[in-house]
Structure formats: structure tokens, C-alpha cells
Amino acid sequence: MGGGSGGPASAGKAGNTGGGRGEAAPSAAGSTRTGTDDSVAAERIVAIRERIDEIDRTLIALWQERAALSQEVGATRMASGGTRLVLSREREILERFRQVLGADGTQLALLLLRAGRGPL
């Protein structure tokens, strides 16, 4: 998930090697890390990736919280003599994710459901 390389940022790549004035080209490590030798684009990529990393941390925390809550629902239901699963609820969640995110949403919802209840 850490962002991609190439794309529009590489369009300004030509001519950014110091222009023959004795300036050093960006380091190979910087180019490898961002996928571009353009220092402005590389800085922008680093900033975008920092935000992506923040979002990833938030998603992971929310995933863990959701799984714990779902497990609590299941344990409470079973302790009261209820069923392990409520398939209508699972279908509702699958449909909600599918409507907003399409086929990938369905796959995401399946993973979320599994994290909360375990494999079927």
C-alpha cells in the first residue's frame, strides 16, 4: 500500500540532472525510494506516502477494534443461547460494502467478517 511509482511524476524527469553545470544528480537511493529523480516530485511522493502511512495505521486500529467488538457480539449472543452467526446481518454488511466499493468491497467485507467471527 505504500504508493506507487512512475505515472505523471516521471513526466518532468528529463533534464533534471544538473544541466551540465556541475551540479550533482539526486542520489540513487532517493530515486529508488520514490521512483523519480525529480526532487520536487520526490518530496511530494514522500509527503503523500507519509499520509498513506497515517491512514494505514488508522485502518489497522479500526480493523482491530471492529474485530474485538464483533467477537464480543458473538460471545454475548452465544452466552444467551443464541446462534453463532446471524447470516442476515452478514449479508447486510456484504451488500453495504459491495454497493459502495464494488467487488473489492465484497472481498473486504468478507475479510472483516472473518476477523470478527473466525473462519466458517
C-alpha positions in Angstrom: 0.0 0.0 0.0 2.8 2.4 0.2 2.0 4.4 -3.0 3.2 3.7 -6.5 6.0 4.8 -8.7 6.1 6.1 -12.2 3.0 7.9 -13.5 2.7 11.7 -14.0 5.5 12.5 -11.6 8.0 10.9 -14.0 7.0 13.3 -16.9 9.4 16.0 -15.7 12.3 13.7 -15.3 14.3 14.7 -18.4 16.8 17.5 -17.9 16.9 17.3 -14.2 20.4 16.0 -13.9 22.1 19.3 -13.1 22.0 20.8 -16.6 25.7 20.3 -17.1 26.6 23.0 -14.6 28.5 20.6 -12.3 25.5 20.0 -10.0 25.2 16.6 -8.6 22.2 14.4 -9.7 19.9 13.2 -7.0 21.2 10.1 -5.2 20.4 6.7 -6.5 18.9 5.8 -3.1 16.4 8.8 -3.4 15.4 7.7 -6.9 15.0 4.1 -5.8 12.9 5.1 -2.8 10.5 7.4 -4.8 10.8 6.1 -8.3 11.8 9.6 -9.7 14.9 11.7 -10.0 12.9 14.9 -9.9 13.5 16.4 -6.4 10.1 18.3 -6.3 8.2 15.2 -7.3 10.2 13.1 -4.9 9.4 15.4 -2.0 5.7 15.3 -2.9 5.8 11.5 -3.1 7.3 11.3 0.4 4.7 13.6 1.8 1.8 11.6 0.2 3.3 8.4 1.4 3.5 9.8 5.0 -0.2 10.5 4.8 -0.8 7.0 3.4 1.1 5.5 6.3 -1.1 7.5 8.8 -4.2 6.2 7.1 -2.8 2.6 7.2 -2.2 3.0 11.0 -5.8 4.2 11.4 -7.2 1.4 9.3 -5.3 -1.2 11.3 -6.5 0.2 14.6 -10.1 0.4 13.4 -9.8 -3.2 12.0 -8.7 -4.4 15.4 -11.4 -2.5 17.2 -14.1 -3.8 14.8 -12.9 -7.4 15.2 -13.0 -7.1 19.0 -16.5 -5.6 19.0 -17.7 -8.3 16.6 -16.3 -11.1 18.8 -18.0 -9.5 21.8 -21.3 -9.5 20.0 -20.9 -13.2 19.1 -19.9 -14.2 22.6 -22.8 -12.3 24.1 -25.2 -13.9 21.7 -24.0 -17.4 22.3 -23.9 -16.9 26.1 -27.6 -16.1 25.9 -28.4 -19.2 23.9 -28.3 -17.5 20.5 -26.7 -18.7 17.3 -23.1 -18.3 16.5 -23.9 -16.3 13.3 -26.7 -14.2 12.1 -26.5 -14.7 8.3 -28.9 -11.9 7.5 -26.6 -9.4 9.3 -23.6 -10.8 7.4 -25.5 -10.4 4.1 -26.4 -6.8 5.1 -22.7 -5.9 5.7 -21.6 -7.6 2.5 -24.2 -5.7 0.5 -23.3 -2.4 2.1 -19.6 -2.8 1.1 -20.5 -4.1 -2.4 -22.7 -1.1 -3.1 -20.0 1.4 -2.2 -16.9 -0.4 -3.3 -18.0 -3.0 -5.8 -16.4 -6.4 -6.0 -13.4 -5.3 -3.9 -15.9 -4.2 -1.2 -17.3 -7.6 -1.1 -13.9 -9.1 -0.6 -13.0 -6.5 2.1 -16.3 -7.2 3.9 -15.6 -11.0 3.9 -12.2 -10.3 5.5 -13.8 -8.1 8.1 -16.4 -10.6 8.9 -13.8 -13.4 9.2 -11.7 -11.3 11.5 -14.7 -10.8 13.8 -16.1 -14.3 13.9 -13.3 -16.5 12.7 -13.4 -18.8 9.7 -16.7 -20.6 8.9 
